[in-house]
Amino acid sequence: MNGNHFRPKGRMTLRIIGTALALGLLVYLLFRQGWGEISAVIGQISLEVFLLVILMTVLSRTAVGGRWHVLLRSAGVDISLHKSVSLTFAGLFASNFLPTTIGGDVVRLAGVLRLNLNRPVCIASLVVDRLVGMVAMATVLPFIAPGLARGLSSTAKAPLLAGAPVLSNLDLPSGGKVKKLWEKVGGMLHRLFSALSFWIKHPRSLLVSLLLSWVHMLLLFGTLWILLRTMGEPQPLWLIAGMWSLTYFVTLLPVSINGLGVQELSMTFLFTQIGGVAEPTALTLAFLIRILQMFASLPGAFYLPDVLAGRDSLSA
């Protein structure tokens, strides 16, 4: 039987194992720090600040929905802003439980197909929407460079260097496997450029969607900035942007369920080693962002059942 038959199951197993390991490490860090220190950090956040950052998180998610709406409308898809944003929130809510962040895109696609919209264009719009988000996030990645050079001291590098002997003994892929890998990469790039072909001819829509991505990012970075200042660990906004950008790209690795555990560990490491934030504060910040993102996606719970059942409740 073809070995490819087992690959999806193997990837899912990897994500489950990765999630379990990441969460296990988080639990260890939490117990090592002690709940007393973490609760003391949380106690510094007032109700007013918490409500403010919830509002900012909801607005940032709305900007993501607006980005997708611009791409759909520019391709001639007849869909209202309300429907685009509602389906985006449904996808974000589903991403809390589905194996990868792509799971939210599947929900969005199911939603637009229930509305009898252009299938190929809608699929391409989701690819371009995700690509625009990645490009926007990559624009702030260089901001981490000064802090990275300063923060990764010899003690921080030690765990990474310790793995060098293990890496040297790895069985590297053979020439045939490398060729197959390149073929897959080439096919992926071909599909990517095919999806981009329409929007490249309409650069205005790409620019507007990129601007909406930056609005989303500014609200997200502002949320982190406010929380850190409230917890007594202020950081420059540009450095926060760089550290979150690197966290974002690490979380894209398909090694856990929706980045669960991986996002928190990455944030804790980067904000302590590069930003110089105390570990209890970094841990608390990581958990607060996860909670805020889940809480902000709750409006999607009202639309997800109808999307899955094939009912069009988005008539507004």
C-alpha positions, 0 to 999 in steps of 0.5 A: 500500500502506498506510504502516502496513505499514512502521511495525513495521520502521521502529521496529525500524530506529530501535532498531537505529540508536539502540543503535548510536549509544548504544554508539558513544558509550559506547565513545568515553567508555571510550577517552577515560577509559582502561581503566587508570582504569576497571580501578582503580575495579573493583579496589576491589570485593572478591569478598564485595561482588560476591557480596552485590550479586549476591544483592541483585539476584536478590532484587530480581528475585524481588520483581518476580516476587512482584508479578506473582504477587499480581496473578494470584492476586487475579484468580483465576488458579490459579498457584503462586509458583514458576511466577510467579517462574520465568516472570518470570526467563524474561522477564527473560532474554529481555529481554537479547536481544529488541528492547524490555523488552516482549519479556519480557512476551511471554515471560511471556504465552506461559508462562501461556498454555501453562499454559491459564490465563485469557488476558484476565486474564493479559494485563491482569495484565501491563499492570497489573504494568508500570503498578504498577512505573512508579507505584512508580518515579515515587514516588521521582522527586521526590528528584532535584529538589534535585540537579537544580537544583544539578547542571545548571550552565551547562556541563551545559546547553550541549549541550541549548541548542545544539539549540534552533535545530534544534528551532525548524526542525522540521516540527511535525505538522499538525492531522490528525496531532495528532488521530490522535495524540490518538485513539491516546492516548485508545484507549491510556488506555481499554485501560489503565483497562479492564485496571485495572478489576478490580484497582481493585475489589481495592485490597489486591492493588494495595497489596501489589504496590506494596509488593513494587515498593518492596522491589525498588527498595530492593534495587536502590538499596541495590546502587548505594549499596554499589557507590558506597561501595566505589568511594570515591564515596558518595552519599545513598540518596535521591539515588541513588533519584532519579537511577535513577528518571529513568534508568529513565524515559529507558530506557523510550523505544523508541530502543534494544534493551532500553535498551542503551547508553541506560541506561548513558549516562543513568546516566553523565550523571546520576551525574556531573552531578547526583551529582558522581561521577567519570566513570570511576566512573559509567561503571564503575557503569553497566556493573556494573549491566548485568552484574548484571542480566544475571547475575541473569536467568540462572536464566530461561535454564533455563525459556525453552526450555520456554516457547518449545517449549510444554513445561510444565517448571514443574510444581513 
